[in-house]
Amino acid sequence: MHCHYFDVGACRSCTNLAVPYDEQLMRKQTSVEHTLAARVAPEAWLSPAASRPAAFRNKVKLAVGGHVDAPTLGLALPGRPAVDLRECPIQERPIWDVVPDLAGFITYARLMPYDVDARTGELKFVIVTTNTDGELLVRFVVRTNDGVDRLSAALPALTDRLPQIVAVSANIHPEHKAVVEGDVEIALTPTQTLRAAVGDVTLYLQHRSFFQTNTDVAAALYRQARAWADDVDARQVLDLYCGVGGFALHLADGTRRVHGVEIEPSAIDSARRSATEAGSDATVTFDVGDASTLVMPEHDVPDLVVVNPPRRGIEALADALERSCVAHVIYSSCNPTSLAADLAAMPSFDVRAARLFDMFPHTNHAEVAALLSRRPA
């Protein structure tokens, strides 16, 4: 993949871009095998799931910089000039196509870009998510209610010009912190969900929904989980950190009972909607709950538990799984280091299979899924 921004040193987020993609994948595979060598035997590794080298990212978080009459959308870091990345080649084409219009809208709405060094201005980020139909969900991260008012007043001009934008919200983030968003989300359009087809399943994304940023590789991950569930003949599944239901809905087969748990209520609403529309809500159910503190049931024990935790891993839940009667675990991890620690905390399980899923080409980030089975007593 060729990137002008990388060539001129304006952006080095894709740290490994100068390395041919096949070699990147080989290096990443070697790295995860080394990190997990204590628990994953060499013969357990399946061939890695590769990504498209370009136009693979379905979501971008664009920092707003520059001036209201000439805004930049890309990078805005302390002590450095803002960098405009509106033609970043890793983003999917529907996002690339609308970024110039979003820049023009910032000027039209008179939304002053946030100055990181001076800590002045209104608009901090524009976050855009696309689906496979080219529809878009857009979030504007502003500092004050004045920014929300300006967005509301000007928004019809944007949605008239870009009807593929189906959902828009404003997130209020008044503080100068190294986090992208604040706690308050204000809907600016009647629709607040984006329909996303992933593999055989339709998911519904809201503004705070977690969703894998590489749709094709996510579909491969869900297919692998379904194949593993079939291999162990799982009849009752508990899906923890289930998000909008990607794993749970792919594991549904009409007879298998699947129950998902997620701490974000809006994600559970989305998952239930998907299950109802798919006609699988009789066997696939969801509840709001904190998966990290869940106590494994002593009765009606699931024969398979799926976990897809944040980067810190499953922590205390690893000990709960070790002490439970659960026979199998599918662990999907975005951090091989925390995965290694969690596997060490579950010595009664053998890793039957593992696979690298390259969600983030050109970086060192690795997504690894593993199938664990309890060793016979």
DAUR-V375117 format. One record per backbone hydrogen bond with DSSP energy under -0.5 kcal/mol. NH is the residue of the N-H (numbers start at 1). CO is the residue of the C=O. If there is no record, write none. Layout:
nh:NH co:CO
nh:NH co:CO
//
This chain:
nh:7 co:3
nh:8 co:4
nh:9 co:6
nh:10 co:5
nh:11 co:5
nh:15 co:13
nh:16 co:362
nh:17 co:14
nh:19 co:16
nh:23 co:20
nh:24 co:20
nh:25 co:21
nh:26 co:22
nh:27 co:23
nh:28 co:24
nh:29 co:25
nh:30 co:26
nh:31 co:27
nh:32 co:28
nh:33 co:29
nh:34 co:30
nh:35 co:31
nh:36 co:32
nh:37 co:34
nh:39 co:36
nh:40 co:36
nh:41 co:39
nh:44 co:41
nh:45 co:42
nh:46 co:354
nh:49 co:356
nh:50 co:48
nh:55 co:89
nh:56 co:90
nh:57 co:90
nh:58 co:56
nh:58 co:213
nh:60 co:128
nh:62 co:60
nh:62 co:126
nh:63 co:61
nh:63 co:74
nh:64 co:124
nh:65 co:72
nh:67 co:70
nh:70 co:67
nh:72 co:65
nh:74 co:63
nh:75 co:83
nh:80 co:77
nh:83 co:75
nh:85 co:73
nh:85 co:83
nh:88 co:85
nh:91 co:88
nh:92 co:57
nh:95 co:92
nh:96 co:92
nh:97 co:93
nh:98 co:94
nh:98 co:95
nh:99 co:95
nh:100 co:96
nh:102 co:98
nh:103 co:99
nh:104 co:100
nh:105 co:101
nh:106 co:102
nh:107 co:103
nh:108 co:104
nh:109 co:105
nh:110 co:106
nh:110 co:107
nh:111 co:106
nh:112 co:110
nh:114 co:123
nh:115 co:120
nh:116 co:114
nh:119 co:115
nh:120 co:115
nh:122 co:112
nh:123 co:112
nh:124 co:122
nh:124 co:141
nh:125 co:141
nh:126 co:62
nh:127 co:139
nh:128 co:60
nh:128 co:126
nh:129 co:137
nh:130 co:58
nh:131 co:135
nh:134 co:131
nh:136 co:164
nh:137 co:129
nh:138 co:167
nh:139 co:127
nh:140 co:169
nh:141 co:125
nh:141 co:139
nh:142 co:140
nh:142 co:171
nh:143 co:122
nh:148 co:144
nh:149 co:145
nh:150 co:146
nh:151 co:147
nh:152 co:148
nh:153 co:149
nh:154 co:150
nh:155 co:151
nh:157 co:154
nh:158 co:154
nh:158 co:155
nh:159 co:155
nh:160 co:156
nh:161 co:157
nh:162 co:158
nh:165 co:162
nh:166 co:136
nh:166 co:164
nh:167 co:136
nh:168 co:191
nh:169 co:138
nh:170 co:186
nh:171 co:140
nh:172 co:184
nh:173 co:142
nh:173 co:171
nh:177 co:175
nh:179 co:177
nh:184 co:172
nh:185 co:183
nh:186 co:170
nh:187 co:185
nh:188 co:168
nh:189 co:168
nh:194 co:205
nh:196 co:203
nh:198 co:196
nh:198 co:201
nh:201 co:198
nh:203 co:196
nh:203 co:201
nh:205 co:194
nh:209 co:206
nh:215 co:213
nh:218 co:214
nh:219 co:215
nh:220 co:216
nh:221 co:217
nh:222 co:218
nh:223 co:219
nh:224 co:220
nh:225 co:221
nh:226 co:222
nh:227 co:223
nh:228 co:224
nh:229 co:225
nh:230 co:226
nh:231 co:227
nh:232 co:228
nh:233 co:230
nh:234 co:229
nh:237 co:257
nh:238 co:304
nh:239 co:237
nh:239 co:259
nh:240 co:238
nh:240 co:306
nh:241 co:261
nh:242 co:261
nh:244 co:210
nh:245 co:242
nh:246 co:242
nh:249 co:245
nh:250 co:246
nh:251 co:247
nh:252 co:248
nh:257 co:235
nh:258 co:256
nh:258 co:283
nh:259 co:237
nh:260 co:285
nh:261 co:239
nh:262 co:287
nh:265 co:263
nh:267 co:264
nh:268 co:264
nh:269 co:265
nh:270 co:266
nh:271 co:267
nh:272 co:268
nh:273 co:269
nh:274 co:270
nh:275 co:271
nh:276 co:272
nh:277 co:273
nh:278 co:274
nh:279 co:275
nh:279 co:276
nh:280 co:275
nh:281 co:275
nh:283 co:280
nh:284 co:280
nh:285 co:258
nh:285 co:283
nh:287 co:260
nh:289 co:262
nh:291 co:289
nh:293 co:290
nh:294 co:291
nh:296 co:294
nh:303 co:236
nh:304 co:236
nh:305 co:328
nh:306 co:238
nh:307 co:330
nh:308 co:240
nh:313 co:310
nh:317 co:314
nh:318 co:315
nh:319 co:315
nh:320 co:316
nh:321 co:317
nh:322 co:318
nh:323 co:319
nh:324 co:320
nh:324 co:321
nh:328 co:303
nh:329 co:372
nh:330 co:305
nh:331 co:329
nh:331 co:370
nh:332 co:307
nh:332 co:330
nh:333 co:331
nh:333 co:368
nh:339 co:335
nh:340 co:336
nh:341 co:337
nh:342 co:338
nh:343 co:339
nh:344 co:340
nh:345 co:341
nh:346 co:343
nh:349 co:346
nh:350 co:373
nh:351 co:39
nh:352 co:350
nh:352 co:371
nh:353 co:371
nh:354 co:44
nh:355 co:369
nh:357 co:367
nh:358 co:49
nh:358 co:356
nh:359 co:357
nh:363 co:360
nh:367 co:357
nh:368 co:333
nh:368 co:366
nh:369 co:355
nh:370 co:331
nh:371 co:353
nh:372 co:329
nh:372 co:370
nh:373 co:350
nh:374 co:327
nh:375 co:348
//
